[in-house]
Amino acid sequence: MTTLSDVAEIAGREQYLAVISTVRADGSVQASLVNAGFLDHPLTGKPVLAFVTYGRAKLGNLRNRPRLAATFRSGWQWATVEGAAELIGPHDPHDAFDAERLRLLLRDIFVAAGGTHDDWDEYDRTMVADGRGAVLVMPDRVYSN
């Protein structure tokens, strides 16, 4: 049985790069590459997969069909996390997240996905300017080869 810890170990070998697959309205699959990491959900404390995005296609798909698959690979080893996605951001407001709490969440996700930054103020400005938001995935299926 594959665990989130197993997935995180594979993810860390390749800079936490994941292929995120969502479903379009016509039933076809939309895939994109993101940096994604693992942290505890800021409200429930349960472990989640998380990434920051501003992609119109990905977010539109998730607003209408809030499930995704995230696949990480290293060499010939791979692992996938599937689950329901929760969106929190400027275009997907959440009662528990004001601008400051969102700012800190985006930083936490960036760090969980292996990111570092020399100028956090610049990072924050970019997140706001791009309208970036958080995607938190509650895993319900985790598997690998």
N, C-alpha and C positions, 0 to 999 in steps of 0.2 A: 504494500500500500504506500503510495506516494503522499508525503506531507508537504505543507507549505514551507517547512524548513528545507526539505529536499529541493524544492523549486527555487528557493532563495539561493541555495548553494550553487545550482546550475546558473542562475541569473547573474550572480556576482562574477562568474568567470568571463562573461561577455558584456561588461558594463551595463548590466540590467536591461539590455535591449530585448524587447518583446514585440512579436507580431500580434496586434490587436485585431480581432475579427468581429465585425458587427453585421447585422442583416439589414439590407435595404428594403424599401417598401415593396419592391417586386420579388422579394425572396432571395435575391442574389447576395453574395457575400462581399463586403467592403473590408479590405485589410490595410493596415498601416503599421509603421514601425515607430515605437515610442520607448522612452526609458520608463520603466515601471519598478516599483519597489513594494516592500511589505512593511506595514505598521499596524498599530492598534487603532481601530475606528475611534475618532475623537469623541463620540457620544456613547457608544456601546462598550468600548474597550475590547471588542472582539477583533481578531486578526483579519486584515483585509489586504487585497492587492490594490495599489493606488498609482495613479499617474495624473499628470497635469496636461491639459490639452486646450486647444482653441479651434480644432478642426471642425469646420461646418458640417461635413458629411458624417463624421463619427458622432458628433454631438446630436445631430438631427436624428440619426438612426437610434441612438440610445434614448433620446427623449420619447420616441415612439415605440421602441422595442428594447427595453432596458436590460438586455442580456448580452454578454460577450464571452469570447474565449481569448485568452492570452497565452501565447506559446513562447517559451524561452528555449534556446539551444546553446550547446557548447560542444563542438566537434559533432559526433554522431549521437550524443545524448540530448534528449529534449524532455520538456515537461509542460503540461498545459493546465491552466486554471480556468474553470468556467464558473459563471455566476451572475447574479443580478447586480446591476450597476446603479449606484446612487450618484447624482450630479449635484455639485455645490459650486456655485460661482456667480459672477455678476449677471449672467443671463439665466441662471438656475438658482435663484435665491433660496435660502433655508433660514427658518426663523432663529435657529441657534447660532447662526454665523453672520456677524456684522463684518464690516470691511477689515477690521483689525484681526479678527479671528480667522478670516479667510486668508489674509496675508500670511499669517503664521502657519496655517495648514498647508498652503502651497510650498512654503519653505521646507516644512517637515517632509512632504512627499518628495521634493527634489533631493533632499539629503538621503532619504530612504532608498531612492533609485540611484544612489552612488554619486550624486552631484555635490560639487563644492563651488564656492563663489568667492571672489576677492572683493566684491562690492555688492553687499546685500541690498543697499538702497537702490542701486541700478537694477538688480534682479526684480525687486518689488515694482519699480516703475514700468519695467517691461511687461510684467504680468498684468498690470492694470491697463496699459496701453493696448495690449493684445486681447484683452477681455478673457484671459485664461481662467479656467476653472478646474476643479478637482473631480476626478472620477474614482469612486471607492467601490470596489467589487467584493461582495460577500461571497466567498467561495462555497459552491455546493458540489463541485466535482473537481478533483485533482488527480491527474494521471500522467504517466510517462512511459518511455520505452524500457 
